Amino acid sequence: MLNGGYMYWGCSYGCNRLARLIAPSETVILADSTDSCFYPYATERTKGVGIRIAFPNWTNESAIRCGCPPTVVDWNYAIANLARHNGGNILIFADGHAKWYKADMIRDKRFGGSLRFCDPSLTSDGGY
């Protein structure tokens, strides 16, 4: 039995207005996931991968060590077995476009990736 559903943009930094976003084409608002909300503390710290989005089939497999933040121990196993959409995921952005990303490329911009998730840097005024 598969877990999950979809993840929505549950941001609490005042990011709910498109006009306030710095980069809507980089801001992920919807994705298949293990949970129902983006959580900054669920971002893997070595590569900056959003674990709940990259690996929606993850429950308690040893390829990912649970914690805040979680740690991917075996990337090859995780991509092959814990990602749902051919080793990746389809992300929907604030500007309305959608794109498939390989699981290990679902990376937060704060960690050298190309994607923005829920954090105060999404808005020009820091979300306040």
C-alpha positions in Angstrom: 0.0 0.0 0.0 1.4 3.4 -1.0 1.3 6.3 1.4 1.0 10.0 0.5 -1.1 12.3 -1.6 0.0 15.7 -2.7 2.0 18.4 -1.1 0.7 21.9 -1.3 2.2 25.3 -0.6 1.4 25.7 3.1 3.8 28.6 3.5 3.3 31.0 6.5 5.7 33.7 5.4 3.1 35.8 3.5 3.8 34.0 0.3 0.2 33.6 -0.6 0.2 36.5 -3.1 1.9 36.0 -6.4 2.9 39.7 -6.7 5.0 39.3 -3.5 7.1 36.4 -4.9 10.6 37.1 -6.1 10.7 34.2 -8.6 7.3 32.6 -9.3 8.8 30.4 -12.0 11.2 28.8 -9.4 8.7 28.6 -6.5 7.2 25.1 -6.1 3.5 25.1 -4.9 2.3 21.6 -5.6 3.8 18.1 -5.8 3.2 14.4 -5.2 4.5 13.8 -1.7 4.5 11.8 1.6 2.8 14.6 3.4 0.5 17.5 2.9 2.7 20.6 3.4 6.2 21.9 2.6 8.4 21.8 5.6 11.8 23.5 5.5 13.1 21.0 8.2 12.5 18.1 5.8 15.2 19.3 3.4 18.2 17.0 3.3 21.3 19.0 4.2 24.1 17.5 2.0 22.4 18.2 -1.3 19.4 20.2 -0.3 16.9 17.7 -1.6 13.3 18.1 -0.5 12.9 14.5 0.9 9.1 14.4 1.1 8.8 15.5 -2.5 11.7 13.6 -4.0 10.9 10.3 -2.3 7.1 10.1 -1.7 7.3 6.3 -1.2 9.6 6.6 1.8 8.2 5.3 5.0 10.9 3.7 7.2 13.4 2.3 4.7 17.0 2.5 5.8 18.1 4.3 2.6 17.0 7.5 4.4 17.7 8.1 8.0 14.9 9.9 9.8 15.6 13.1 11.6 15.3 16.9 11.4 16.7 17.1 8.8 16.6 13.6 7.3 19.7 12.1 5.7 19.9 10.0 2.5 22.2 7.1 3.2 21.8 5.3 -0.1 20.9 7.6 -3.0 20.8 4.9 -5.7 18.3 2.8 -3.7 16.2 5.9 -2.8 15.9 7.0 -6.4 15.2 3.5 -7.7 12.7 2.5 -5.0 11.3 5.6 -3.2 10.6 8.0 -6.0 7.3 7.5 -7.8 7.5 9.0 -11.3 10.4 7.3 -13.1 12.9 8.3 -10.5 11.6 11.8 -10.0 8.6 13.9 -9.5 6.4 16.4 -11.4 6.4 19.8 -9.7 3.9 22.7 -10.2 5.2 26.2 -9.9 3.6 29.5 -8.8 3.6 30.9 -12.3 1.5 27.9 -13.5 4.0 25.7 -15.3 4.9 22.1 -14.5 8.1 20.2 -14.9 9.5 16.8 -14.2 12.7 16.6 -12.0 14.9 13.7 -11.2 14.7 13.0 -7.5 18.2 14.1 -6.6 17.7 17.4 -8.5 14.7 18.5 -6.4 17.1 20.8 -4.6 16.5 23.9 -2.6 18.1 27.1 -3.9 19.6 27.7 -0.5 21.7 24.6 -1.0 22.7 25.2 -4.6 19.6 23.9 -6.3 17.3 25.7 -8.7 14.0 25.5 -6.7 12.4 27.7 -4.0 10.3 26.1 -1.4 8.7 27.7 1.8 11.1 30.2 3.4 11.2 33.9 4.1 13.5 34.6 1.1 10.6 33.9 -1.3 9.3 37.5 -0.9 11.0 40.8 -1.4 10.1 41.8 2.2 11.0 38.6 3.9 7.4 37.6 4.2 6.5 40.2 6.7 
